[in-house]
Amino acid sequence: MKILTPTQKLNNAIALLEKRQKTEFQDVKNQLDALVETVKPVNLLNSTLKDFNTPDTRSNILTTVTSFASGYISRKFLIGDSSNLFKKVAGYALQYAVTNFVSKKIN
């Protein structure tokens, strides 16, 4: 077995650390490239649309739209357009009540 001098040990340690630094730098570059690719607007939009493309989400959106529409239609049908403050408040209260009622019945 060959005995290494302190200078040789130091050179070996330096070479090992330089190799480690290069691999870690390459890993950081790869992670940065992946981050840049993820943050591009097109990719953000695609990932958001994939999240919304589930049957459960579509069902929830349909339920919400149906509830709001029924509340709005009931307010317009029963109260109509009025300049009276009391009728306006009563109309919005009716809309809120019908919206909640329909939402609970659909679920």
N, C-alpha and C positions, 0 to 999 in steps of 0.2 A: 504494500500500500504506500502510495506516494504522500509525503508530508507537504501540505500547502503552506506557503508563507502568508503572513497577514495581508500582504498586497494582493496575492492571488485570491485569497478569500474575499477581500474587499471587491476586487474586480468581478468575481463570480456573483456576489450579492448585487452589485450594480447592474450587471447584465440581466440577472433575474428580475430585478425591479423595473428595468427598462422594458423588458418583455411584458411584464404585468401591466405596466402603464399603457403600452400600445394596445393590449387586448381590452383594457377597461375604456380607453379612449374610443376604440371602435364600437364597443357596446353603447357608450353614450351617444355616439353619432347615429347608431341604428335606432336608439330610442327617440332621439330628436327627429329623425326622418319619419318615424311612425307617428309622432305627435303632430308634426306639420301636416302629414297626410290626413290625420283624424280631424284637425281643426279647419280644414278647407271648407268653405261654405257649402259646396256641393255635397260633400260627405256628411256634414252636419244635417243638411236637409234630408238626405237619404236615410240616415239613421233615425231621424224624427219621424219620417213617414213610415218606416218599418215598425216603429213603436205603435203608431196609430192604426196599423193594418191588422188588428186582431178583432175577432168577432165580439169580444167583450167590450172593447172600446167603441166599436160601431154601434152596439146595442145601447151603451150609455149615452152616446151622442144623440141617437134617435129618440131615446126616452126624454132627454132634456129638451130637445127641439119640440117634441110633441107636447110636453108640459107647458113650455112657454107659449107656444102657439095657441093652445086651448085657453090659457089664461087671458091672452091678448084678445082673442076672438070673443070670449065671454064679456070682457070689459067693453069692447066696442059695440057688441050687440045689445047689452043691457043698459049701458050708460051713454054710449055715443060720445060725440064731441060736445063738451059743455064748457062754458066759461065760469060756471059756478064752482067755487073752491070746494065746497062740501061734496058736490057730485064727483069732482076729480079725485078727491081723497077716497071717497067710497068706491070709485071705480078701480083705483090702484089696490085698495084692500081686497076687493073682489077678485082682481087679477091674481094677487098673491095667494089667496085662499084656493082658487081653482087650480092654479099651478101646483101647489103643494098637494092637493087632493089627487090630481091626475098622476103626479109623480109617484105617490104612495100606491095608488091602484095599479099602475103599470108594473112596479117592482113586486 
